[in-house]
Amino acid sequence: MALMNVYDKLVMGPDAGNLEGAIEKKWFKHMGELADESKAKVVILYRTVPQGEGKADESKNCLVVGTKFLPDMYHNALMRAVESEAGQSAYELGPYIGRQSFPDGTNMLAMLHNDNYIKKFPTKDIVVTYGPLAEGRIALNKLNQMIAKDQGVQVSELAVSDDKPKAETTKKSDAKKTTKK
């Protein structure tokens, strides 16, 4: 009985990803991982913490969501938002998901904030992943420096402005007043 060499056509050989019908791995903006040994996956909502009037400079910090902590329904919906054309074209993901809803109707950004899923990290502790090799990975603080240099601004000027108009409060007594004509 002759023995067959089954190793000459490896099913998962070095070119298995190039075969017809192979699933191509896609890399998306706004995705990263912690720089520590855990390499926990994160979605980067803001590359720098949004600035507001009277707030301290937080250009060395970012806001992220650890995807493994989300319930499946929220995780899947958030990932669809990240992978969407509009999500990928967004300068910062936070304002975009602030206009999106989870399947249960709750606002994505509000729910992530209210349920404490959004965490602040130093930008040096986040690695942006946009490829499988070392060339496809960069520390967020380095990426922010490159973006700032390309735009001719300081890193602190990259932050999205948090200039929400202050809601005007009307006292009930004011509402009852009428104006004379």
N, C-alpha and C positions, 0 to 999 in steps of 0.2 A: 504494500500500500504506500503510495507516494504522499508525502506531506506537502501541504500548500503553504506558501508564504503569504499570510494575510496582512503583513505589515507594509507591503509595497504600495497599497492604496489606503492610506490612513483616512478615516472618516473625518477626523478633526485635525488634519495636517496643517502645515504652515500657511497654505493657500486656501483653507476652507472658507474663509470669509469672502474670497473673491469668486466663489463658485456661483453658478446661476441659481437663483432662488434664495441666496443667502440674505439674511436680514442685516441691513446696514445700520450700524450704531450711529445715532445722531447726537451731536453735542449742541447744547443750548446755552444762550446767554442767561445770566442771573442765577447760575448754578455754581455751587462750590462745595467745599468741605472744610472741616476744622483742620488746622495745621498740626494738631497734636496726634498722638499715636492712634486715637480712635478713628480718625478720618471720617467722622460722622457727616453725612450729606446734609447740606443746607440750601435753602433758596434765599438769595440775597435780595431783600426788599429795597434797601437803600444802601448804596456804596458808602455814603457818609450820612450821618444822622442829620435829618432836616433841621435847618436853622430857623429860628424865629426871633422876634424882637426881644431883646433882653436875655437870650439864651447864650450859654457859654459856647465857645468854639469846640465842636465835637467832630472835626474833620478826620480825626484819627480813630473814630469808632464807626461801626456800621450796624444795621439792623437786619437780622436774619431769622428764618424759621427752620427749626430742625424737623425735617420731614418725617422722620421715623416716629415722632411723638404724636402725629396727627391721626385721628380716626380715619379709617380707609375712605369713607365718603368724602371727607374734607381733603385728604391727601390727593386722591384722584382728581378732584375738581381743581385744586390748586395747580397740580402738574399740567392739566389741560390748559389752564390759563397761562402758565409759563411757556408752554410749547406752542401756543397759538401764535398766529402771524402778528396780531396786535401786541401780544406779550413780548415777542421777540423784537419788535420794532420800538418798544418803549425804552426811553432813556434810563429811567428807573422803574422798577417793577411795582413799587408801592402805590404810586398814584393810579396805575392801571388796575390793580386788583381792588383798589378803593372804589372802582366803578363796576366791579363784578360781584356776583352773588353765588353762594354755594347752592347745591340742589334743594336745600331746605328753605331757601329764600333769604338767609342771613347774608349781610354784606361781608365779603371776604376779609377785608382789612380790619373792619370793626370787630369781627369775631376773633380773629387772630390776636388782636390787641386786648380785647376784653377778657379772653380766656388765657392770657399770658403765654401765648406761643411765640411771640416776637421777643427776641433776645438781643441785647446789645453786646457786641464783641469788638475788641480792638481790631482794626483792619489788618494788622500784621498777623493775626491769628486765624485768618480766613484765606484759603487758597481757592482761586477761581479756576474752574476746570472747563476747558474748552477743547480738549483733545486727550487721547489716551497716553501720549508720551510726555516726557519731561517738558518738551517744547509747548505742550498744550496746558500747562499749569503755571500760574503766576500768583504771587501773594497779592492780596487786594490792595495793600498800601502801595505796592509798586505799580499796579495797574492804575490806581488813582493818580499817581505822580505822572505817569505817561499820558493819561487823558488830559490832565491839567496842562502839561507842557504843550500838547497838541493844540489845545484851545487858547493857549497864551494867558492862563490864569493861575492863581494859587489853588492848592488842593482845597482850602477852606471855602473857595468860591464855587466848588462843584456841588455843594449841598443844595438840595431842593429847598426852596423857600417855603416856610410854614406860615405864610402871611394870610391866614384865614381871616376874613372880615369878622370883626367882633359883632356878635348878634345883639341887636338893639333890644333892650328890654322895655316893655311898656307897662307902666303900672295900670292897674284897673281904673284908678281914678282918672288917669290921662285919657283912657279910651272913651270915657263917658263925656269928656269935654267936647263941645262943638265949637266950630269957628264961626265968627260972625261974617256975613257977606256984605 
